[in-house]
Amino acid sequence: MSRRKLLVPESRAAMDQLKAKVSGTQDPKQAKYEIAKEQGIPLQRGYNGKLTSEQAGKVGGRIGGNMVKELVRMAQENLNKK
């Protein structure tokens, strides 16, 4: 599994928690499998060379998109508290 380098490496745990939260799992490593299952994409552990780039993009895009939406929601909530 490739992990992108974060600008603030100390934020890895928080980002993993957010990933798990938006995907509805306890384990962030399960997030992509849960999203793929919801979309009917046959993602499995190990080799997934038979997936189309569209299918793979739907999984990653949904996770990233949901994480961004949640971060925006959290920021708006913090602004409203001030």
C-alpha positions in Angstrom: 0.0 0.0 0.0 1.5 3.3 -1.0 1.2 6.1 1.6 1.5 9.7 0.5 4.0 11.9 2.3 2.2 14.3 4.6 3.4 17.9 5.0 3.1 17.4 8.7 4.1 13.8 9.4 2.7 13.9 12.9 -0.8 14.3 11.5 -0.8 10.7 10.1 -2.8 9.2 13.0 -5.4 12.0 12.8 -5.7 11.5 9.0 -6.1 7.7 9.4 -8.8 8.3 12.0 -10.6 10.6 9.6 -10.3 8.1 6.8 -11.9 5.4 9.0 -14.6 7.8 10.1 -15.7 8.8 6.6 -15.6 5.2 5.3 -17.6 3.9 8.3 -14.9 1.5 9.5 -12.8 1.1 12.7 -9.6 0.4 10.8 -8.4 2.9 8.2 -6.7 0.1 6.3 -10.2 -1.3 5.6 -11.5 2.0 4.2 -10.8 1.3 0.5 -12.3 -2.2 0.8 -15.5 -0.9 2.4 -15.9 1.9 -0.2 -15.3 -0.6 -3.0 -17.8 -3.0 -1.6 -20.4 -0.2 -1.4 -19.9 0.6 -5.0 -19.9 -3.0 -6.2 -16.2 -2.9 -7.2 -14.4 -6.2 -6.8 -11.3 -4.9 -4.9 -9.4 -7.6 -3.2 -6.2 -7.8 -1.1 -3.1 -8.3 -3.3 -3.2 -8.0 -7.1 -6.0 -6.0 -8.6 -4.8 -5.6 -12.1 -8.1 -6.5 -13.6 -9.8 -3.4 -12.2 -10.3 -0.6 -14.7 -8.7 2.8 -14.0 -12.3 4.1 -13.7 -13.0 1.6 -10.9 -9.8 2.3 -9.1 -10.4 6.0 -9.3 -13.9 5.7 -7.9 -12.6 4.1 -4.8 -9.7 6.6 -4.2 -11.8 9.5 -5.3 -14.6 8.7 -3.0 -12.3 8.4 0.0 -10.5 11.6 -0.7 -13.6 13.5 -1.6 -15.3 12.4 1.6 -12.3 13.4 3.7 -12.2 16.9 2.1 -15.9 17.3 2.7 -15.5 16.3 6.4 -12.6 18.7 6.9 -14.5 21.6 5.4 -17.5 20.7 7.6 -15.2 20.7 10.7 -13.6 24.0 9.7 -17.1 25.6 9.2 -18.1 24.3 12.6 -15.0 25.8 14.2 -15.7 29.2 12.5 -19.3 29.2 13.7 -18.1 28.7 17.3 -16.0 31.9 17.2 
